[in-house]
Amino acid sequence: MIIVNTDYITGKELEMLGLVKGSTIQSKNVGHDLTQGLKTLVGGELKAYTDMMNEARDLATKRMVDDASRLGADAIVNVRYSSSAVMQGAAEVMAYGTAVKFKG
């Protein structure tokens, strides 16, 4: 599956199949939450949260690709990501784009 953040794929004529999306809500355990909270006092990267968000993006992307596969898509164009805090220490990540088939 080709995944791009442009609305075209060079050299391909596209047939739009529709919007596809994938999402997940991720959180870290209380232990990580406490250590990361202390880290904010001294500054620096919050590694546990960086890892959490990377895992969430990967899972949301996989679910978006699964959604596109069910439509018989060859690719997903115009891919975007969004995230929002759901509660302290938990975030929703959504991946979305347009599923397409190659013409010809």
MARVEX-98025 format. One line per field, with one value per residue (C-alpha): x, y, z; residue number from 1; residue in three letters. Coordinates in steps of 0.02 Angstrom, whole numbers, plus 32768, in hexadecimal, padded with zeros to 4 digits. Example, Ala and Ser with C-alpha at 12.3 -4.5 7.8 and 13.67 -1.06 7.14 Angstrom:
# MARVEX-98025
px: 8267  82AC
py: 7F1F  7FCB
pz: 8186  8165
k: 1  2
r: ALA  SER
This chain:
# MARVEX-98025
px: 8000  8046  8027  804A  801D  8005  7F63  7FB6  8034  80A9  8084  7FE1  7F2F  7EC3  7E11  7DD5  7D83  7D60  7D9A  7DF7  7E2B  7E77  7E83  7EBB  7EBE  7F5E  7F96  802E  8028  802A  80E3  8114  809C  80F1  81A2  8174  811F  81C2  8221  81BB  8210  82BD  828E  82BC  8267  81DD  8219  818A  810B  816E  816B  80B1  8088  80F5  809B  7FF3  801D  8057  7FB6  7F47  7FA3  7F8E  7ED3  7EC4  7F1E  7EAB  7E15  7E5C  7E80  7DCA  7D9E  7E1B  7E8D  7F3A  7F6F  7F3B  7F58  7F4D  7F75  7F68  7F7B  7F25  7F34  7ED9  7EE5  7E56  7E89  7F28  7FA9  7F3A  7F2F  7EC9  7F26  7EC9  7F0F  7EA2  7EAE  7E5D  7E61  7E84  7E93  7F09  7EB2  7EEE
py: 8000  80A9  8131  81E7  8291  82DD  82D7  827E  81F6  8224  81BF  8175  819F  8189  8154  8193  810F  8177  81AE  812E  8142  80EB  8121  80EA  812E  8109  8126  8100  80A8  8109  80E6  8135  81C4  81ED  81E5  824C  82CC  82DF  82F3  8390  83E4  83D8  83DB  836B  82EA  8282  81DF  8173  81E9  81F5  8137  8135  81AF  8151  80AF  8107  8150  80A5  8051  80DB  80CC  800F  8021  80A3  802D  7F9E  800E  8038  7F80  7F55  7FCF  7F7F  8018  801C  80B7  813D  81F2  8294  823B  82A4  8284  82D7  82BF  82FC  82E3  8279  8284  829A  8222  81E2  821B  81F0  81E6  81E1  81BE  81E6  81F9  81CF  811C  810E  808B  809D  80B1  804B
pz: 8000  7FCE  804F  8024  806A  7FBC  7F5A  7EC7  7E9F  7E10  7D74  7DB5  7D87  7E22  7E42  7EEB  7F58  7FF3  809D  8108  81BC  824F  8304  83AF  845F  84BD  856F  85D8  8680  8723  8740  869B  86BC  8761  871D  8685  86F7  8758  86B4  868E  8722  86D2  861A  858A  851F  856F  8521  8563  8513  8471  8468  8492  8406  8388  83B4  83A5  82F9  82BD  82F9  82B1  820A  8208  8229  819D  8125  815A  8136  8089  8065  8086  7FF9  7F84  7F82  7F34  7F94  8010  7FE0  8042  80E6  8183  823D  82CF  8388  8420  84DB  851B  85D1  8637  85ED  855F  84AB  8412  836E  82C9  821C  8186  80CB  8025  7FE6  7F2C  7EA3  7E10  7D69  7CD6
k: 1  2  3  4  5  6  7  8  9  10  11  12  13  14  15  16  17  18  19  20  21  22  23  24  25  26  27  28  29  30  31  32  33  34  35  36  37  38  39  40  41  42  43  44  45  46  47  48  49  50  51  52  53  54  55  56  57  58  59  60  61  62  63  64  65  66  67  68  69  70  71  72  73  74  75  76  77  78  79  80  81  82  83  84  85  86  87  88  89  90  91  92  93  94  95  96  97  98  99  100  101  102  103  104
r: MET  ILE  ILE  VAL  ASN  THR  ASP  TYR  ILE  THR  GLY  LYS  GLU  LEU  GLU  MET  LEU  GLY  LEU  VAL  LYS  GLY  SER  THR  ILE  GLN  SER  LYS  ASN  VAL  GLY  HIS  ASP  LEU  THR  GLN  GLY  LEU  LYS  THR  LEU  VAL  GLY  GLY  GLU  LEU  LYS  ALA  TYR  THR  ASP  MET  MET  ASN  GLU  ALA  ARG  ASP  LEU  ALA  THR  LYS  ARG  MET  VAL  ASP  ASP  ALA  SER  ARG  LEU  GLY  ALA  ASP  ALA  ILE  VAL  ASN  VAL  ARG  TYR  SER  SER  SER  ALA  VAL  MET  GLN  GLY  ALA  ALA  GLU  VAL  MET  ALA  TYR  GLY  THR  ALA  VAL  LYS  PHE  LYS  GLY
